[in-house]
Amino acid sequence: MDASKLFSHLVESLNEEIVISDVSVHDVRFPTSLEAHGSDAMHKDPDYSAAYAVITATGLELRGHGLTFTLGRGTDVVVSAIRALLPMVVGKSLLKIYTDFGSFWRALTNESQLRWIGPDKGAVHLAVAAVINALWDLWGKIEQKPVWKLLCDMTPEEILTLVDFRYLSDVLTKEDARQILSKWYPTRSERETQVHQTGYPAYTTSIGWLGPTLMGYRPSSP
């Protein structure tokens, strides 16, 4: 199916003239190494940090915020990698990106020169993550939904446009994914209700791993 015929709800909010006009990039670091927060056997003195990207688009007051996680030194390298991607980002239509997100991902990770230094790993992959996360954040704000709800409301065909199947198709083809999504699509509201009622299970290793006091932590709601 032609991706341009999908996302009717998004087409109502955007037009092709709304393009990314700027991406500001920030090097943000916290001195968590002072008390060894987040450390492990291989990373004994991490300063939890982020390369932080903020996307601005023409005609929108909203901003898209995205980050990629780093450990302190090297954050400047990832910041530089994000800036190297900007010629492929600034000036692009948001509508065209969102209606064929998988292809946009492929374009960023398959740039003929940058791919030499790691499109699917390392600094370039981290840089792509910051840009993509910022775009997701902006999309959710445009539709006034958290990103998880944005995904819940998509049809199977819309979800398929989000994915670059290049490294998946040997174990999961696009048609396989379509069948799985189509099977579960009619009952998605049941699972959404369950998430609203009980939350989505998550865990943290911090309390047992680093041995901090319980001050600053609270038990989950019943």
Secondary structure, DSSP 8 states (H G I E B T S, - for coil): --GGGS-HHHHTT--TT-BEEEEEEEEEE--GGGGTTT--SS-SS---EEEEEEEEETT---EEEEEEEE-STTHHHHHHHHHHHGGGTTT-BHHHHHTTHHHHHHHHHT-TTGGGG-TTSHHHHHHHHHHHHHHHHHHHHHTTS-HHHHHHTS-HHHHHTT--GGGTTTTS-HHHHHHHHHHHGGGHHHHHHHHHHH------SHHHHH---STT------
